Amino acid sequence: MTETDTRTLDAPGATLRYDIRAGDSAGRPLFLIGSPMDASGFGTLASHFTDRTVITYDPRGVGRSLRTDGAARTTPEEHADDLRRIIEALGTGPVDVFASSGGAVNALALVERHGDLVRTLVAHEPPTAQVLPDREAALEVCADIHATYLREGMGPAMAKFLGVTSRKGPFPANWADEPAPSPADFGLPAEDDGSRDDPLLGQNILGCTGYRPDFAALRAASTRIVVAVGEESQGEFAARAGVEVAAGLGGEPALFPSHHGGFLGGEFGQQGAPAEFAKALHGVLDD
């Protein structure tokens, strides 16, 4: 890969920072999007796409993209507007997008409004509770994680989050009767340090999981949308949502190698199957 060119873009309420890795100019630019994960999570995956110029960014309120409005929460629509601004600033015309987790939700919100900016979107495990058969329970679970964070801090809330995201199958109506997991079970601190600026538990969780796809707008967009789920994460919250989003678009999801973080190559201490994942992504984008 060539040297990374980092750029700054002012948006309402935030200063966005994004990176451009110049590859073969013959290939369509590829925008890699996560949320709340920042650009640092895509180092391994980007290294498999030297045939394209690769763009990554830090979502508002994460990493180098600082909020200037003091807001405590962010919506997918706000993220979508940030993405629009970056793509337009590139000046390259439509881009291909690989978006994972909350990034997939934000990319879907982008395509609903500005499908002309995205040629192909691969939406990997978008965790929207609104599409699930157990929608009401799932939304309540997410609201409880956020409330736990505000009440008790990061450790207890993150323990609940990890338990929820790894759970197989739907949430029962009496989910609240289940014992809360201990932070110690996940190596997390139980004490509250008083901070409430976590981008996942504070800023994004309610907006992301509460996003309701506009399937009519998505189907009408010129964008080719491929929903992907991990082979190892089937039955989990985000993968189940991916199946339902694909159904809402009139199809079935593509199976990608590994799990929810299958593209990771050691970033954040997590290991997926990045070479196999990149091969699958190449296959979809080059189709």
C-alpha positions in Angstrom: 0.0 0.0 0.0 1.1 3.6 -0.6 1.3 6.2 2.0 -1.9 7.2 3.7 -3.2 10.7 3.0 -5.3 11.9 6.0 -7.8 14.7 5.4 -10.1 16.8 7.5 -13.6 17.8 6.7 -15.9 20.1 8.8 -19.5 19.0 9.2 -22.3 20.4 11.4 -21.4 19.4 14.9 -18.1 17.6 14.2 -14.7 17.7 12.5 -14.3 14.5 10.5 -11.0 12.9 9.6 -10.6 10.3 6.9 -7.8 8.5 5.2 -7.1 7.7 1.6 -4.8 4.9 0.6 -4.1 5.3 -3.1 -4.1 2.0 -5.1 -4.6 1.2 -8.7 -6.7 4.1 -10.1 -8.4 1.8 -12.6 -10.5 0.2 -9.8 -13.5 1.9 -8.3 -12.7 3.5 -4.9 -13.7 1.4 -1.9 -15.0 3.0 1.3 -14.6 0.8 4.4 -17.0 1.8 7.1 -17.5 0.8 10.7 -19.3 2.3 13.7 -18.4 2.9 16.3 -15.2 1.3 15.1 -12.8 3.8 13.6 -10.4 3.5 10.7 -7.8 1.6 12.7 -9.9 -1.5 12.5 -9.6 -1.8 8.7 -5.8 -1.9 8.4 -5.7 -5.7 7.6 -8.7 -5.6 5.2 -7.4 -2.6 3.3 -4.1 -4.4 2.7 -6.0 -6.9 0.5 -7.3 -4.2 -1.8 -4.2 -2.7 -3.4 -6.1 -2.8 -6.7 -8.3 0.1 -5.5 -8.0 3.4 -3.7 -9.3 2.7 -0.2 -11.0 5.2 2.0 -11.5 4.8 5.8 -12.7 7.3 8.4 -13.4 7.8 12.1 -17.1 8.4 12.7 -18.1 11.5 14.6 -17.3 11.3 18.3 -14.8 8.4 17.7 -11.0 8.5 17.4 -9.8 11.6 15.6 -13.3 12.8 14.5 -14.2 15.2 17.4 -17.7 16.4 18.1 -18.1 20.1 18.4 -21.8 20.2 19.3 -21.6 18.5 22.7 -24.4 16.1 21.8 -24.6 12.8 23.7 -26.2 10.7 21.0 -25.9 10.3 17.2 -28.4 9.0 14.7 -27.8 6.9 11.6 -29.1 9.7 9.5 -26.5 12.1 10.9 -23.7 9.5 10.2 -25.2 9.1 6.7 -24.8 12.8 6.1 -21.2 12.6 7.2 -20.6 9.8 4.7 -22.2 11.8 2.0 -19.9 14.8 2.7 -16.8 12.6 2.5 -17.8 10.9 -0.7 -18.6 14.2 -2.4 -15.3 15.6 -1.2 -13.5 12.8 -2.8 -14.7 14.0 -6.2 -14.4 10.5 -7.8 -18.1 9.9 -8.4 -19.8 6.8 -7.0 -17.8 4.5 -4.7 -18.2 0.9 -3.6 -18.8 0.5 0.1 -18.1 -2.3 2.5 -19.8 -1.5 5.8 -19.9 -3.6 8.9 -22.0 -3.6 12.1 -23.2 0.0 12.9 -21.4 1.1 9.8 -23.7 -1.1 7.8 -26.7 0.6 9.4 -25.3 4.0 8.5 -24.5 3.0 5.0 -28.1 1.8 4.5 -29.3 5.1 5.7 -26.9 6.8 3.2 -28.2 4.7 0.3 -31.8 5.5 1.2 -31.0 9.2 0.7 -28.1 9.3 -1.8 -28.0 6.0 -3.7 -26.3 7.8 -6.6 -23.1 8.0 -4.5 -22.8 4.2 -4.0 -22.4 1.7 -6.8 -22.3 -1.5 -4.7 -22.9 -1.7 -0.9 -21.9 -4.8 1.0 -23.8 -4.4 4.3 -22.2 -6.8 6.8 -24.4 -7.7 9.8 -26.4 -4.5 10.3 -27.6 -4.7 14.0 -31.1 -3.2 13.6 -33.5 -4.6 16.1 -36.5 -3.2 14.2 -36.5 -6.0 11.6 -36.4 -8.9 14.1 -39.4 -11.1 14.9 -38.5 -10.5 18.5 -38.3 -6.8 17.9 -39.9 -5.5 21.1 -37.8 -7.6 23.4 -34.6 -6.8 21.4 -35.3 -3.1 21.6 -35.9 -3.3 25.3 -32.6 -5.2 25.7 -30.7 -2.5 23.9 -32.4 0.2 26.0 -31.5 -1.7 29.1 -27.8 -1.7 28.1 -27.8 2.0 27.6 -29.6 2.6 30.9 -27.2 0.4 32.7 -24.3 2.4 31.2 -25.8 5.7 32.4 -26.5 4.2 35.8 -23.5 2.0 36.5 -20.8 2.7 34.0 -18.9 0.9 31.3 -18.1 -2.5 33.0 -21.7 -3.7 33.8 -23.1 -2.3 30.6 -20.4 -3.8 28.4 -20.9 -7.2 30.1 -24.5 -7.1 29.1 -23.6 -6.0 25.6 -21.2 -8.9 25.1 -23.7 -11.3 26.4 -26.4 -10.0 24.1 -24.3 -9.9 21.0 -23.0 -13.5 21.4 -26.4 -14.9 22.2 -27.9 -17.4 19.7 -31.6 -17.1 18.9 -34.4 -14.7 19.8 -34.8 -12.8 23.1 -37.7 -14.1 25.2 -40.4 -11.8 26.5 -39.1 -12.4 30.1 -35.5 -11.6 29.2 -35.3 -9.2 32.2 -35.7 -12.1 34.6 -32.4 -13.6 33.5 -29.4 -12.8 35.8 -27.1 -10.1 34.5 -23.7 -11.2 33.6 -20.8 -10.2 35.8 -18.2 -7.8 34.4 -15.5 -10.1 35.8 -16.7 -12.9 33.5 -15.4 -10.8 30.6 -12.3 -9.3 32.3 -14.1 -5.9 32.7 -13.9 -3.5 35.7 -16.9 -3.5 37.9 -16.2 -0.1 39.4 -17.6 3.0 37.8 -15.0 5.6 36.7 -17.7 8.2 36.2 -17.2 8.7 32.5 -20.2 8.6 30.1 -18.5 9.3 26.8 -18.3 5.8 25.4 -19.2 5.9 21.7 -20.9 2.5 21.6 -22.8 2.4 24.9 -23.6 6.1 25.1 -23.6 7.7 21.7 -24.7 5.1 19.2 -26.4 2.1 20.6 -30.0 3.4 20.6 -29.9 5.1 17.2 -28.2 2.1 15.6 -30.4 -0.7 16.9 -33.5 1.5 16.5 -32.9 2.2 12.9 -35.9 1.1 10.7 -34.8 0.5 7.1 -36.9 2.1 4.4 -37.1 -0.9 2.2 -39.0 0.9 -0.6 -36.3 3.5 -0.8 -33.6 1.0 -0.7 -35.1 -1.2 -3.4 -35.7 2.0 -5.6 -32.1 3.1 -5.3 -29.6 2.6 -8.1 -27.2 1.0 -5.6 -26.6 -2.8 -5.8 -27.0 -3.9 -2.2 -25.6 -7.2 -0.9 -26.3 -8.1 2.7 -23.7 -10.4 4.3 -23.5 -12.4 7.5 -20.8 -14.5 9.0 -20.8 -18.2 8.8 -19.9 -18.5 12.5 -22.3 -15.8 13.7 -25.5 -17.2 12.4 -28.2 -17.0 15.0 -26.6 -14.0 16.7 -28.3 -10.6 17.0 -26.5 -8.8 14.1 -26.6 -11.8 11.8 -30.3 -12.4 12.5 -30.9 -8.8 11.6 -28.9 -9.2 8.4 -31.1 -12.1 7.4 -34.2 -10.0 7.9 -32.7 -7.0 6.0 -31.9 -9.2 3.1 -35.4 -10.6 3.1 -36.8 -7.0 3.1 -34.8 -6.4 0.0 -36.2 -9.5 -1.6 -33.3 -11.9 -1.3 -31.0 -13.9 1.0 -27.7 -12.8 2.6 -24.3 -13.8 1.3 -22.4 -16.0 3.7 -18.9 -14.6 4.5 -16.1 -16.4 6.3 -15.7 -16.2 10.1 -17.7 -14.1 12.5 -18.9 -10.5 13.1 -15.3 -9.3 13.1 -14.2 -11.7 10.4 -12.2 -9.1 8.5 -10.0 -8.4 11.6 -6.4 -9.4 11.5 -5.5 -8.8 15.2 -6.9 -5.3 15.5 -8.3 -4.8 19.0 -6.9 -8.3 19.9 -9.5 -10.0 17.7 -8.7 -12.4 14.9 -11.0 -13.3 12.1 -10.1 -14.8 8.7 -9.1 -11.7 6.8 -7.6 -13.3 3.7 -10.6 -15.5 3.2 -12.9 -12.6 4.1 -11.2 -10.3 1.6 -11.5 -13.0 -1.1 -15.2 -13.2 -0.6 -15.5 -9.4 -0.7 -13.5 -9.2 -3.9 -15.9 -11.8 -5.4 -18.9 -9.7 -4.6 -17.5 -6.4 -5.6 -16.0 -7.8 -8.9 -19.2 -9.7 -9.8 
